[in-house]
Amino acid sequence: MLDTAQAAIRDAARTLGYDEKMIEALLEAEAEHVFEIELKNGKKFPAYRVQHNSKLGPYKGGIRFHPQVTLDEVRALATLMSLKTAAAGLPLGGGKGGVAVDPRQLSPEEIEELSRRYAAHLGPVIGPAKDIPAPDVNTNSQIMDWMVDELAREYGEDAKASLTGKSLSGGGSEGRTAATGRGGVIALADLLRHLGKDKQPLTVALQGFGNVGYFFAKVLAEDCPQLKIVAIANSKLTAYLPDGFDVSQYSTEAETPKLEQLVQFSKVEQRPAEAITATEADILVLAALEDSVTVHNASGVKANIVIELANGPVTAEAHDQLAARGVLVLPDIIANAGGVIVSYLEWLQNLQGEHWDEAKVNAQLASHMHQAMTAMLAQFDKGQTTLKDASFQYALTRLLQ
């Protein structure tokens, strides 16, 4: 993923005429924090925080708890965050953090201790004007609340604006849970409108049915009823229903529904999980993990439009293959920017001592997404480029000028 991100940046920067020295300087992180967290029971875990670029504002980026977290992965994600915040027009930089741990192997008490020790170690280098972490893979509002509390205990001040993605009672924002999925729908609708396809009845295949995938499906049904989701996949199976899925009837206040709840229809056809990328659909939405479409399966993609709701779900080589066939790939740094936009809005609310209702948050989210899409499409319309190149070129113009 680091290679893919850096290759895209180099290509875009060269197209814009920037020299190699400037490009290499941009690729270098401004700071890297590599340390080890030791719990009271003696368990030890490698931990990271990469602060990539702060030219536009404080570093912004999530913290993930996952056994496969590495320094290179965190570097790649921090780099992409710098591009994402720039492409979204936000006054923020890019950062990322993580701990190489399988949280399923820890007790709740150990997860809390891990979270607090992570925050305590980074306390001197994070904060409202320095670096504003957020949740990511296997982290959530409870973990952010623990970290905020730890910072307040260590440094004796209100730390709410130091992290985002907190619980509502802890200073979090309305609309945050659905933000990435909602932003993806807004971006897709803008793209279809630009292509003159916004009134057409189109089919959608959705990979990933966690928080992002579920809310994408839910908001899509509300805002774009002419689009029909005919296939949904998780890590275990692909569920195919030609008549389309209505996910809203499976929602609960406690959690998003499981895909298995949707396959109880007699009409639903169950296919292997990997079959989702080759589903007969007009639009393929990738809301799972990175590297979902590679050179090994890109030729099987039948959709004319691919939406990157996950981070880096299409490899550089696969992207080139798809582009050569005329497939439009709406890149992750725009498509999934809804999460970081609402994180930015949460940060603003904390700084101003305010709490906005969901309608105001969603309106602000839509405004920022429209601005980002307009800027990317204007660059795209100049010709001889892809949507990904256009988004990177716009972001780099903001970062380098």
Backbone torsions as a table, in degrees:
resi	resn	phi	psi	omega
1	MET	NA	-35.4	177.2
2	LEU	-63.6	-44.2	178.1
3	ASP	-60.4	-42.9	-179.3
4	THR	-62.7	-45.8	-178.8
5	ALA	-63.9	-45.8	-177.7
6	GLN	-68.7	-34.7	177.6
7	ALA	-64.1	-42.3	179.6
8	ALA	-64.1	-39.6	179.0
9	ILE	-66.1	-44.8	179.7
10	ARG	-60.2	-45.2	-178.8
11	ASP	-61.3	-45.8	-178.1
12	ALA	-66.3	-41.5	-178.4
13	ALA	-67.4	-39.0	177.7
14	ARG	-65.7	-39.2	177.6
15	THR	-60.2	-36.6	-179.8
16	LEU	-80.7	-6.2	175.4
17	GLY	90.7	14.3	178.6
18	TYR	-79.4	145.0	-176.7
19	ASP	-79.9	165.7	-174.7
20	GLU	-63.1	-34.7	-179.5
21	LYS	-63.5	-42.7	179.2
22	MET	-67.6	-37.7	179.8
23	ILE	-64.3	-47.8	-179.1
24	GLU	-63.0	-36.0	178.2
25	ALA	-64.4	-38.4	179.2
26	LEU	-66.1	-35.2	-177.4
27	LEU	-71.7	-23.6	-178.4
28	GLU	-76.1	133.1	175.3
29	ALA	-72.0	145.9	178.8
30	GLU	-73.7	-30.1	178.6
31	ALA	-156.8	144.5	175.6
32	GLU	-132.4	129.2	-179.9
33	HIS	-114.5	110.9	-178.9
34	VAL	-118.8	120.9	-175.7
35	PHE	-150.5	180.0	180.0
36	GLU	-126.2	136.2	176.9
37	ILE	-103.6	125.4	176.6
38	GLU	-114.4	124.6	178.2
39	LEU	-82.3	167.8	-178.7
40	LYS	-60.5	-28.1	-179.3
41	ASN	-85.3	4.4	176.5
42	GLY	94.6	-8.9	177.8
43	LYS	-66.5	137.6	-176.7
44	LYS	-123.9	143.4	-177.5
45	PHE	-141.3	131.9	174.6
46	PRO	-66.0	138.8	-177.8
47	ALA	-134.5	151.3	-174.0
48	TYR	-143.9	150.8	165.0
49	ARG	-147.8	117.4	179.3
50	VAL	-108.1	124.5	177.9
51	GLN	-107.7	103.2	-167.6
52	HIS	-84.1	-55.8	-173.4
53	ASN	-149.8	130.9	-178.2
54	SER	-123.3	21.6	-176.4
55	LYS	-61.7	-37.3	-176.0
56	LEU	-91.8	-13.4	-178.8
57	GLY	160.2	-170.8	-179.1
58	PRO	-58.3	149.5	175.7
59	TYR	-59.4	145.0	179.0
60	LYS	-139.9	133.3	178.3
61	GLY	168.1	156.5	-172.8
62	GLY	-78.1	173.8	174.6
63	ILE	-124.0	124.7	179.6
64	ARG	-114.8	143.8	173.3
65	PHE	-110.6	108.1	-177.3
66	HIS	-156.9	141.3	-176.7
67	PRO	-64.1	-20.2	-177.5
68	GLN	-97.1	10.0	177.3
69	VAL	-63.4	129.7	176.3
70	THR	-132.8	166.6	178.7
71	LEU	-62.9	-41.9	179.6
72	ASP	-62.6	-39.4	178.4
73	GLU	-63.4	-44.5	-179.8
74	VAL	-65.2	-38.4	176.1
75	ARG	-59.5	-45.3	-179.2
76	ALA	-62.1	-46.3	-177.9
77	LEU	-67.4	-34.9	176.7
78	ALA	-66.3	-41.0	178.1
79	THR	-61.7	-45.7	179.3
80	LEU	-64.8	-33.0	177.9
81	MET	-65.9	-36.8	176.7
82	SER	-60.4	-41.9	178.8
83	LEU	-70.1	-38.4	-176.7
84	LYS	-66.0	-46.9	-179.4
85	THR	-65.9	-35.1	177.6
86	ALA	-68.0	-45.2	-179.6
87	ALA	-64.8	-31.1	179.5
88	ALA	-81.8	-2.9	177.9
89	GLY	74.5	25.0	-176.5
90	LEU	-93.7	149.8	176.7
91	PRO	-84.3	55.2	-177.2
92	LEU	-136.7	157.9	174.9
93	GLY	-100.2	-158.8	-177.1
94	GLY	-128.4	134.5	175.4
95	GLY	-151.0	171.9	176.9
96	LYS	-162.0	154.3	178.8
97	GLY	-145.1	165.6	178.4
98	GLY	-173.4	163.0	174.5
99	VAL	-129.1	131.6	178.4
100	ALA	-79.1	88.0	-175.4
101	VAL	-151.9	146.1	171.5
102	ASP	-98.1	101.8	-175.4
103	PRO	-63.8	-18.4	177.4
104	ARG	-67.0	-19.2	-179.9
105	GLN	-92.8	2.4	-178.8
106	LEU	-112.8	151.3	173.4
107	SER	-77.2	161.7	175.1
108	PRO	-54.7	-37.3	179.5
109	GLU	-65.9	-38.4	178.9
110	GLU	-69.5	-37.3	178.1
111	ILE	-64.5	-40.7	177.5
112	GLU	-63.9	-44.2	179.2
113	GLU	-61.9	-43.2	178.3
114	LEU	-59.7	-45.1	-178.1
115	SER	-63.0	-45.2	-178.8
116	ARG	-66.4	-40.9	179.8
117	ARG	-67.1	-35.7	176.3
118	TYR	-61.5	-48.6	-179.3
119	ALA	-64.6	-41.9	-178.3
120	ALA	-62.5	-39.7	-179.4
121	HIS	-65.5	-39.0	-175.6
122	LEU	-91.7	-0.2	-176.8
123	GLY	-46.6	-44.8	-177.4
124	PRO	-66.9	-18.7	-174.3
125	VAL	-115.6	4.7	174.2
126	ILE	-120.3	160.9	-178.0
127	GLY	154.1	170.7	-173.3
128	PRO	-56.4	-30.8	-178.7
129	ALA	-106.6	3.2	-176.6
130	LYS	-117.0	-62.7	-173.6
131	ASP	-155.6	129.6	-173.3
132	ILE	-122.7	90.0	179.8
133	PRO	-68.8	170.1	-178.3
134	ALA	-153.7	173.5	176.6
135	PRO	-70.4	159.4	175.7
136	ASP	-150.3	-148.2	-178.1
137	VAL	-59.1	125.7	176.9
138	ASN	64.8	16.2	170.9
139	THR	-123.2	159.3	-172.8
140	ASN	-151.5	-171.5	-176.9
141	SER	-63.9	-34.1	178.9
142	GLN	-63.0	-42.7	179.2
143	ILE	-65.2	-40.4	176.7
144	MET	-63.4	-40.3	178.2
145	ASP	-61.5	-41.8	177.3
146	TRP	-61.5	-42.4	-179.0
147	MET	-65.7	-42.0	177.3
148	VAL	-60.9	-44.3	179.7
149	ASP	-62.6	-39.5	179.9
150	GLU	-66.0	-41.4	177.9
151	LEU	-63.0	-40.6	179.0
152	ALA	-64.5	-40.1	178.9
153	ARG	-67.0	-41.0	-176.7
154	GLU	-72.8	-37.6	-169.8
155	TYR	-118.1	0.6	171.3
156	GLY	63.5	38.7	178.7
157	GLU	-149.2	164.5	178.6
158	ASP	-68.5	118.6	-174.6
159	ALA	-108.7	14.6	-175.6
160	LYS	-55.7	-40.8	-177.4
161	ALA	-78.9	1.4	179.5
162	SER	-81.8	-23.0	179.1
163	LEU	-139.9	153.9	175.3
164	THR	-121.4	174.3	-175.6
165	GLY	80.9	21.7	-179.0
166	LYS	-78.5	169.9	173.3
167	SER	-67.3	160.2	178.2
168	LEU	-60.7	-40.2	179.3
169	SER	-69.1	-22.0	-179.6
170	GLY	-94.9	8.0	179.1
171	GLY	105.4	11.5	178.9
172	GLY	-74.3	172.5	-176.0
173	SER	-102.9	144.7	167.6
174	GLU	-60.6	149.1	174.4
175	GLY	81.0	-2.0	-175.1
176	ARG	-69.3	-38.8	-175.0
177	THR	-60.7	-40.3	-176.4
178	ALA	-92.5	-0.1	-166.6
179	ALA	-60.3	-46.2	-176.6
180	THR	-66.9	-45.5	177.5
181	GLY	-63.2	-43.9	179.1
182	ARG	-62.5	-43.5	178.6
183	GLY	-61.1	-37.0	177.6
184	GLY	-63.1	-38.6	177.7
185	VAL	-66.4	-42.8	178.7
186	ILE	-60.1	-44.6	-179.8
187	ALA	-64.0	-44.6	179.2
188	LEU	-62.1	-44.3	179.5
189	ALA	-61.0	-40.9	178.1
190	ASP	-64.3	-40.1	179.5
191	LEU	-65.3	-45.7	179.6
192	LEU	-62.8	-38.6	177.9
193	ARG	-62.9	-42.2	179.7
194	HIS	-63.9	-34.2	-178.9
195	LEU	-86.0	-4.7	-177.4
196	GLY	74.9	25.0	-177.5
197	LYS	-114.4	11.5	-172.9
198	ASP	-70.6	-16.7	178.6
199	LYS	-99.7	-4.8	-175.6
200	GLN	-81.5	142.0	173.5
201	PRO	-76.9	110.3	-176.0
202	LEU	-119.6	157.5	179.5
203	THR	-105.7	151.7	-174.8
204	VAL	-130.8	136.7	170.3
205	ALA	-112.1	129.5	-173.3
206	LEU	-118.0	117.2	174.4
207	GLN	-98.0	119.9	-179.1
208	GLY	105.2	119.8	-178.2
209	PHE	-130.5	40.3	171.4
210	GLY	-88.0	-149.5	-178.0
211	ASN	-58.2	-49.5	-175.6
212	VAL	-65.9	-48.7	-178.3
213	GLY	-63.3	-41.8	-178.8
214	TYR	-63.5	-48.8	-177.5
215	PHE	-70.5	-29.8	172.2
216	PHE	-59.5	-48.3	-179.2
217	ALA	-62.9	-41.3	-178.0
218	LYS	-66.1	-48.3	-179.0
219	VAL	-69.1	-35.3	178.4
220	LEU	-59.9	-42.6	179.4
221	ALA	-63.2	-34.2	-178.4
222	GLU	-78.4	-41.7	-171.3
223	ASP	-99.0	-24.4	-176.3
224	CYS	-132.8	67.3	-175.6
225	PRO	-64.0	-15.6	178.0
226	GLN	-76.2	-10.2	178.4
227	LEU	-99.5	131.5	-174.7
228	LYS	-120.0	123.4	177.5
229	ILE	-82.9	112.8	-176.3
230	VAL	-102.1	-11.7	-179.8
231	ALA	-148.6	137.8	177.0
232	ILE	-135.6	134.6	-179.1
233	ALA	-128.0	146.3	165.7
234	ASN	-121.0	-161.7	-176.2
235	SER	-73.2	-11.3	-174.8
236	LYS	-106.7	-32.4	-173.8
237	LEU	-159.6	163.6	169.1
238	THR	-112.2	126.3	176.5
239	ALA	-101.5	125.0	-176.7
240	TYR	-118.4	127.0	-179.8
241	LEU	-140.5	103.1	-175.9
242	PRO	-55.9	-31.4	-179.6
243	ASP	-75.9	-12.6	178.2
244	GLY	94.8	147.9	-179.4
245	PHE	-93.9	139.5	170.5
246	ASP	-108.2	96.5	-173.3
247	VAL	-78.6	-18.9	-173.4
248	SER	-62.0	-31.6	-176.9
249	GLN	-72.2	-8.4	-178.9
250	TYR	-104.7	0.2	-177.1
251	SER	-73.7	148.8	173.4
252	THR	-132.0	159.1	178.8
253	GLU	-70.7	-26.6	-175.0
254	ALA	-77.6	-40.0	-175.5
255	GLU	-160.8	165.5	176.1
256	THR	-74.0	154.3	-177.4
257	PRO	-72.0	158.6	175.1
258	LYS	-90.8	149.0	-179.1
259	LEU	-59.5	-33.9	-179.3
260	GLU	-58.3	-25.1	177.0
261	GLN	-68.2	-25.8	-176.0
262	LEU	-88.0	-11.0	-174.3
263	VAL	-98.8	13.9	179.9
264	GLN	-83.2	-9.6	175.3
265	PHE	-67.5	144.5	177.7
266	SER	-68.4	-24.9	-176.9
267	LYS	-81.9	-15.8	-176.4
268	VAL	-71.4	128.6	176.6
269	GLU	-97.1	129.3	178.8
270	GLN	-98.0	128.4	-179.3
271	ARG	-125.4	168.2	175.6
272	PRO	-60.9	152.0	-178.3
273	ALA	-56.2	-41.6	-175.9
274	GLU	-71.2	-9.9	-178.6
275	ALA	-71.2	-13.8	-175.0
276	ILE	-59.9	-37.6	-175.5
277	THR	-69.5	-20.9	-179.9
278	ALA	-102.9	13.1	-179.5
279	THR	-66.1	142.3	174.6
280	GLU	-71.9	99.7	179.2
281	ALA	-155.4	155.9	179.7
282	ASP	-75.6	-32.5	-174.5
283	ILE	-130.3	131.5	175.6
284	LEU	-111.8	120.1	-179.5
285	VAL	-107.2	121.5	-177.4
286	LEU	-104.2	101.8	-176.1
287	ALA	-121.2	29.6	-179.3
288	ALA	-107.8	-109.8	-176.1
289	LEU	-119.4	175.1	179.6
290	GLU	-66.2	160.5	175.0
291	ASP	59.0	38.8	177.7
292	SER	-79.1	-31.6	176.0
293	VAL	-117.0	118.4	-177.5
294	THR	-126.8	-175.6	178.1
295	VAL	-63.3	-19.5	-177.0
296	HIS	-80.2	-23.5	-179.5
297	ASN	-128.6	0.3	-177.6
298	ALA	-61.2	-35.2	-178.0
299	SER	-65.4	-20.6	-179.8
300	GLY	-86.3	-8.4	-179.9
301	VAL	-67.5	123.8	-178.2
302	LYS	-102.6	-13.4	-179.6
303	ALA	-70.3	151.1	176.2
304	ASN	-92.0	-16.6	178.7
305	ILE	-132.3	132.0	177.3
306	VAL	-120.0	130.0	-179.7
307	ILE	-109.8	122.4	-179.5
308	GLU	-91.3	85.0	176.8
309	LEU	-82.5	-23.8	172.3
310	ALA	-86.3	171.1	175.6
311	ASN	-85.1	120.7	176.0
312	GLY	59.6	43.4	-179.0
313	PRO	-76.9	-14.5	178.1
314	VAL	-117.3	121.7	179.6
315	THR	-70.2	163.5	-177.6
316	ALA	-60.5	-43.5	-179.3
317	GLU	-65.5	-41.8	178.6
318	ALA	-65.4	-38.6	178.1
319	HIS	-59.7	-43.2	179.3
320	ASP	-63.9	-39.4	177.6
321	GLN	-62.6	-45.4	-179.7
322	LEU	-65.1	-43.2	-179.6
323	ALA	-61.6	-38.4	179.5
324	ALA	-63.2	-26.2	178.1
325	ARG	-91.3	1.5	179.6
326	GLY	85.3	11.1	178.0
327	VAL	-78.5	129.5	178.1
328	LEU	-87.7	127.5	177.6
329	VAL	-112.5	111.0	176.5
330	LEU	-79.4	112.8	-167.1
331	PRO	-72.8	154.6	-177.0
332	ASP	-59.1	-35.1	-174.2
333	ILE	-67.3	-15.6	171.8
334	ILE	-105.9	-49.4	-170.9
335	ALA	-60.0	-39.3	-177.7
336	ASN	-106.9	24.6	-178.6
337	ALA	-75.6	-7.0	-179.3
338	GLY	-57.5	-37.9	-179.7
339	GLY	-63.0	-47.2	-177.7
340	VAL	-73.4	-27.8	176.8
341	ILE	-65.4	-45.7	179.4
342	VAL	-71.9	-28.8	171.7
343	SER	-61.2	-42.6	176.3
344	TYR	-60.6	-41.9	179.6
345	LEU	-66.5	-35.1	175.8
346	GLU	-64.3	-43.5	178.4
347	TRP	-59.1	-44.2	178.7
348	LEU	-61.9	-43.9	179.8
349	GLN	-61.1	-41.9	179.2
350	ASN	-64.2	-43.7	-179.5
351	LEU	-63.3	-35.7	-176.5
352	GLN	-92.0	-2.8	-179.0
353	GLY	66.5	35.1	-176.8
354	GLU	-120.6	165.5	173.0
355	HIS	-139.7	111.0	-175.6
356	TRP	-87.6	152.0	175.3
357	ASP	-76.9	166.2	-174.0
358	GLU	-62.8	-34.9	-179.6
359	ALA	-61.9	-41.7	179.6
360	LYS	-67.9	-42.0	178.6
361	VAL	-60.9	-47.0	-178.7
362	ASN	-64.1	-36.1	177.6
363	ALA	-65.5	-42.4	177.4
364	GLN	-65.2	-41.1	177.0
365	LEU	-58.6	-48.4	-179.0
366	ALA	-60.7	-41.0	179.8
367	SER	-60.9	-46.1	179.8
368	HIS	-66.5	-40.8	179.1
369	MET	-64.4	-42.2	178.5
370	HIS	-61.1	-42.8	179.8
371	GLN	-62.7	-43.0	-179.9
372	ALA	-64.8	-44.6	179.6
373	MET	-64.3	-41.4	179.5
374	THR	-60.6	-44.1	-179.7
375	ALA	-65.1	-43.8	-179.9
376	MET	-65.0	-44.5	-177.4
377	LEU	-68.7	-31.8	175.9
378	ALA	-63.9	-41.0	176.2
379	GLN	-67.3	-40.8	180.0
380	PHE	-62.5	-38.5	-177.0
381	ASP	-69.5	-11.6	176.4
382	LYS	-70.5	-15.4	174.6
383	GLY	91.2	166.5	177.2
384	GLN	58.5	37.4	179.5
385	THR	-155.2	166.1	174.6
386	THR	-104.0	169.7	176.9
387	LEU	-61.1	-37.9	179.2
388	LYS	-64.5	-46.7	178.0
389	ASP	-61.4	-40.3	-179.3
390	ALA	-62.6	-42.2	-179.4
391	SER	-67.9	-40.3	179.1
392	PHE	-67.7	-38.5	179.6
393	GLN	-64.1	-42.9	178.6
394	TYR	-64.4	-44.4	-179.9
395	ALA	-62.3	-43.7	-178.8
396	LEU	-66.4	-34.5	176.9
397	THR	-60.6	-40.6	177.2
398	ARG	-67.7	-36.9	-176.1
399	LEU	-78.2	-34.2	-170.0
400	LEU	-100.9	-17.1	-179.8
401	GLN	-87.4	NA	NA
